[in-house]
């Protein structure tokens, strides 16, 4: 009988603790602010990638549109800015090309690394110090 009452009391205490922690986590405004900032960073990295690579529409896999079949994607704060990794391709027959975008705090491009074999893109990488194209 004592074990049954102890188990019930333990379950109630654990349930209340989980409910309280869940409520605090859900209502934390800092998490929402960070998420909004991360969404802005990824949106900006998409536009930079499309401006740089686009020879038509791109299919982009990034932290806002992850596809685990393609590969892992990341967004993380770096010293003085952000880094966003992902993949893109130009069509369904094209291979996935990995990329890494580095942005400063004002979301301006500081470096873009792409793995692609497009001759025009390789030439642009030779002339632009902010872009590195690896064949």
C-alpha positions as CSV (number, residue, x, y, z in Angstrom):
1,X,0.0,0.0,0.0
2,X,2.8,2.4,0.9
3,X,4.6,1.7,-2.4
4,X,1.4,2.5,-4.3
5,X,1.0,5.8,-2.6
6,X,4.7,6.6,-3.0
7,X,4.5,5.8,-6.7
8,X,1.5,8.0,-7.2
9,X,3.1,10.9,-5.3
10,X,6.3,10.4,-7.4
11,X,4.4,10.4,-10.6
12,X,2.5,13.6,-9.7
13,X,5.8,15.4,-8.8
14,X,7.5,14.3,-12.0
15,X,4.5,15.3,-14.1
16,X,4.3,18.7,-12.5
17,X,8.1,19.2,-13.1
18,X,7.8,18.2,-16.7
19,X,4.8,20.5,-17.2
20,X,6.5,23.4,-15.6
21,X,9.7,23.0,-17.6
22,X,7.7,22.6,-20.8
23,X,5.7,25.7,-20.2
24,X,8.9,27.7,-19.5
25,X,10.5,26.4,-22.6
26,X,7.5,27.1,-24.9
27,X,6.9,30.6,-23.5
28,X,10.6,31.7,-23.5
29,X,10.8,34.8,-25.8
30,X,14.5,34.4,-26.2
31,X,14.1,31.2,-28.2
32,X,11.7,32.8,-30.6
33,X,14.0,35.8,-31.1
34,X,16.9,33.5,-31.8
35,X,14.8,31.4,-34.3
36,X,13.7,34.6,-36.1
37,X,17.3,35.7,-36.4
38,X,18.3,32.3,-37.7
39,X,15.5,32.4,-40.3
40,X,16.8,35.8,-41.5
41,X,20.3,34.5,-41.8
42,X,19.2,31.5,-43.8
43,X,17.0,33.6,-46.0
44,X,19.9,35.9,-46.7
45,X,22.2,33.1,-47.4
46,X,19.7,31.7,-49.9
47,X,19.5,35.0,-51.8
48,X,23.3,35.2,-51.9
49,X,23.6,31.7,-53.2
50,X,20.9,32.3,-55.9
51,X,22.6,35.5,-57.0
52,X,26.0,33.8,-57.3
53,X,25.1,30.4,-58.7
54,X,21.8,30.9,-60.5
55,X,21.6,30.1,-64.1
56,X,17.9,29.4,-63.5
57,X,15.9,28.1,-60.6
58,X,17.8,26.3,-57.8
59,X,16.6,23.5,-55.5
60,X,18.1,24.4,-52.1
61,X,18.5,22.2,-49.0
62,X,19.3,24.3,-46.0
63,X,18.3,24.6,-42.3
64,X,14.9,25.9,-43.2
65,X,14.3,23.1,-45.8
66,X,16.3,20.1,-44.5
67,X,16.3,16.9,-46.4
68,X,18.2,14.2,-44.5
69,X,18.5,12.1,-47.7
70,X,20.7,14.7,-49.2
71,X,22.9,15.4,-46.1
72,X,23.2,17.4,-42.9
73,X,22.8,21.1,-42.9
74,X,23.8,23.6,-40.3
75,X,23.4,27.2,-39.1
76,X,25.7,28.3,-36.3
77,X,27.0,31.6,-34.9
78,X,30.6,32.1,-35.7
79,X,33.1,34.7,-34.6
80,X,31.6,38.0,-35.8
81,X,28.8,36.5,-37.8
82,X,27.1,33.3,-39.0
83,X,27.9,30.2,-41.1
84,X,25.2,28.3,-43.0
85,X,25.8,25.1,-44.9
86,X,23.6,23.2,-47.3
87,X,23.2,21.8,-50.7
88,X,21.8,23.0,-54.1
89,X,21.2,21.6,-57.5
90,X,19.9,23.2,-60.7
91,X,17.7,20.3,-61.9
92,X,16.6,16.8,-61.0
93,X,19.4,15.4,-63.1
94,X,22.1,17.6,-61.5
95,X,24.2,16.3,-58.6
96,X,23.8,18.0,-55.2
97,X,26.5,20.6,-54.6
98,X,27.5,21.4,-51.0
99,X,28.1,25.0,-50.0
100,X,29.1,27.1,-47.0
101,X,28.1,30.7,-46.6
102,X,29.9,32.9,-44.1
103,X,28.1,36.2,-43.2
104,X,29.1,39.0,-40.9
105,X,26.8,40.4,-38.2
106,X,25.1,42.7,-40.7
107,X,24.4,39.6,-42.9
108,X,26.8,40.7,-45.6
109,X,28.8,38.0,-47.4
110,X,32.3,37.4,-46.1
111,X,33.0,34.1,-47.8
112,X,31.2,31.6,-50.0
113,X,32.6,28.1,-50.6
114,X,31.0,26.0,-53.3
115,X,31.7,22.6,-54.8
116,X,30.7,22.8,-58.5
117,X,32.1,22.1,-61.9
118,X,30.3,24.9,-63.8
119,X,33.0,26.7,-65.9
120,X,31.4,30.1,-65.5
121,X,31.3,29.6,-61.7
122,X,34.9,28.5,-61.6
123,X,36.0,31.5,-63.5
124,X,34.0,33.8,-61.2
125,X,35.7,32.2,-58.2
126,X,39.1,33.0,-59.7
127,X,38.2,36.7,-60.0
128,X,36.2,37.2,-56.7
129,X,38.1,36.8,-53.4
130,X,34.9,36.2,-51.5
131,X,34.0,33.1,-53.5
132,X,35.9,29.8,-53.6
133,X,34.8,27.2,-56.1
134,X,36.1,23.7,-55.7
135,X,35.7,21.4,-58.7
